[in-house]
């Protein structure tokens, strides 16, 4: 069985992206070189930041990936928003959508980060 446990983002400048993600995630990378940075989240998922010009085959575009983070409550989403809005470009203010309460920010390369809490759904 395949397991999704690793996200690889193409970035223009791994050092600058590492500064951003260290603040955003609140953890230090487990690997940090001029061309590659690796984070291991508490749940075991890995996020790699690889310099775009060394990826083979070359990606079509840098940016454009969306990473979603589940939160426990609307208040938790709002607390994350308060922390992240000073670190990243807000592209969607906190809002209620059909799937839940959410907001979106972008990293330095245009990758989107979406914290959300699912809406209560009737069973």
N, C-alpha and C positions, 0 to 999 in steps of 0.2 A: 504494500500500500504506500502510495506517495504521501508525503507530509509537507505542507507549506510551512516553512519555518525560517525563511531567509528572503529579505527584500534587498535588492541591489539598485541603488540610485546613481545615475550618471550625474556627476557634478563638475563644474568648471574649476573649482578651487577647493580641494579636500580640507585644507587647513581652515579656511574661512567657514566652510560648511560644518566642520567639527566644532568650532566655537559656537555656532548657532545651535546645533543639535545637543551639545553638552548642556547648554542653558535650558533648552526646550524640554529635553528628556529628564534632566536632573541627575544624569549619570555620566561617568567618564567612559571613554572608549576603551575596549580591551586591546585594540591594535590601532596604532596611529603612525602612519608613514606619510611622506610627501604626496603619494599617489593613491593611498587607500586608508580608510578609517572604518573600524568595525565596532558597533555597539551590540551588546547582548542585553535585551530587556529582561526584567524580572520573570516574565512568563516564558523565557527561552527563545523568543523570536529574535532574530538577528537583523540588523539594518547595516548594510555596507554602503559606503560612499566612495565611489571609484572615479578617478579622473577620466573625463569623457574621452580624451584623445588617446587613451591606452586600452580602451575596451575593444575587443575583437569578437565578433564582427562589430563594426561601428554602429552605435545606436542612430536611429533616424533623427531624433531630436533629444536634447537634454530637457528635463522637466516634463510636466504633463502627467506624472503619476500621482494618484491620490492614496494616502495612507489614512485609515480610519482607526480611531481609538474609542472604545466603549467606555462610558462613564456610568456611575451608579445612580445618578440623579440629575435633575435640571440644575440644582445648586452646584453640583460638581462640575457640570459643563460651564456654568458661569464663573466658577473659581478658576478653571483652566483658561477661560477667555481673559480674565483679568490678568493672569500671569503671562499669557502668550501675546497679547495685543501690543505689548511693549517690545517684543522680540522679533515679530514677524509682520509682514504685510497682511492685513485683514482683507479678505476678498468677499466674505459673507459675514455680516454681523449675526449675533445670536438670533435664531429664528425658529419658530415651530414649523415643521414640515410634516407631510403625511406619515413619514416613517418615524419621526421623533424630533427632539429639540437638538439643535446643532449650530455650529459656526465653522468657518473655513479660513485658514491662513495659508500663506505660501512661503516656502523657503527661498534661499538665494537663487536657486535654479528653476523656480516655478513649480516645484512639486507641491501638491496640495496636502494639507493636514486637516483632518476633519474629526474632532471629538463630537460624540453624540450620546444621547440616551434614547433608547427606543420608546416610542409612544405605547401607552397601555393599549392592548388590543383585546377585544372581546374573544372569548374562546368558544 
